[in-house]
Amino acid sequence: MREKTIEKKFTDAAKARGGLALKFMSPGFDGVPDRIVLMPGGHMAFVEVKAPGKVPRPLQTARHKLLKRLGFRVFVLDDPAQIGGILDEIQSS
């Protein structure tokens, strides 16, 4: 399965729960996660989407660590079976 397919499934699932999974781009600051997820009730997190079995590049991992140090949650999604659990975690915090 391609990364694009997983990303589409994720954005559709967030929308079905009343949220948004917006494409996140930060010109001049490479390595940021693919999606910023905004769920009802003010819940938010970042999600890096990968093809099955792929892992974040070193720069992406560094950016994830930076965001986590700032208190944000960052998830890596590489399997559609993870979608429900990730959204549950975002919504439960």
C-alpha positions as CSV (number, residue, x, y, z in Angstrom):
1,M,0.0,0.0,0.0
2,R,1.3,3.5,-0.8
3,E,1.8,6.3,1.6
4,K,-0.8,8.4,-0.3
5,T,-3.4,5.7,0.2
6,I,-2.9,5.6,4.0
7,E,-2.9,9.4,4.2
8,K,-6.2,9.5,2.4
9,K,-7.8,6.9,4.7
10,F,-6.5,8.9,7.7
11,T,-7.9,12.2,6.5
12,D,-11.2,10.6,5.8
13,A,-11.3,9.0,9.2
14,A,-10.5,12.3,11.0
15,K,-13.3,14.0,9.0
16,A,-15.8,11.3,9.8
17,R,-15.1,12.0,13.5
18,G,-15.7,15.7,13.0
19,G,-12.1,16.7,12.8
20,L,-9.5,17.9,10.3
21,A,-6.2,16.3,9.2
22,L,-4.6,19.3,7.4
23,K,-1.5,19.0,5.3
24,F,1.2,20.7,7.3
25,M,4.0,22.4,5.5
26,S,6.5,24.8,6.9
27,P,8.6,26.5,4.2
28,G,12.2,26.9,5.4
29,F,11.8,24.3,8.2
30,D,12.1,20.9,6.6
31,G,11.2,17.6,8.3
32,V,7.9,18.6,9.9
33,P,5.2,15.9,10.1
34,D,2.8,15.5,7.2
35,R,-0.5,16.3,9.0
36,I,-1.6,18.5,11.8
37,V,-4.7,16.9,13.3
38,L,-7.4,19.1,14.9
39,M,-10.3,17.3,16.6
40,P,-13.4,18.5,18.3
41,G,-12.8,19.8,21.8
42,G,-9.5,21.4,21.0
43,H,-7.5,18.2,20.7
44,M,-4.5,18.3,18.4
45,A,-1.5,16.3,17.3
46,F,0.9,15.8,14.5
47,V,1.0,12.7,12.3
48,E,3.8,11.5,10.0
49,V,2.5,9.2,7.4
50,K,4.8,6.5,5.9
51,A,4.4,3.6,3.5
52,P,4.2,0.3,5.3
53,G,7.4,-0.6,7.0
54,K,9.1,2.7,6.2
55,V,10.5,4.9,9.0
56,P,11.0,8.6,9.4
57,R,14.3,10.1,8.0
58,P,16.8,11.4,10.6
59,L,15.7,15.0,10.1
60,Q,12.0,14.0,10.6
61,T,12.9,12.1,13.7
62,A,14.7,15.2,15.0
63,R,11.7,17.4,14.3
64,H,9.4,14.9,16.0
65,K,11.6,15.0,19.1
66,L,11.6,18.8,19.1
67,L,7.8,18.9,18.9
68,K,7.5,16.4,21.7
69,R,9.9,18.5,23.9
70,L,7.5,21.4,23.3
71,G,4.6,19.2,24.6
72,F,3.0,18.1,21.4
73,R,2.0,14.6,20.5
74,V,3.5,13.1,17.3
75,F,2.5,9.8,15.8
76,V,4.0,7.8,12.9
77,L,1.4,6.1,10.9
78,D,2.4,3.3,8.5
79,D,-0.5,0.9,8.6
80,P,-4.2,1.7,8.1
81,A,-5.0,-0.5,11.2
82,Q,-3.4,2.2,13.4
83,I,-5.8,4.9,12.3
84,G,-8.5,4.3,14.8
85,G,-6.1,4.0,17.7
86,I,-4.3,7.2,16.8
87,L,-7.5,9.1,16.5
88,D,-8.7,7.6,19.8
89,E,-5.5,8.8,21.5
90,I,-5.8,12.3,20.1
91,Q,-9.4,12.6,21.2
92,S,-8.8,11.2,24.7
93,S,-6.2,13.8,25.8
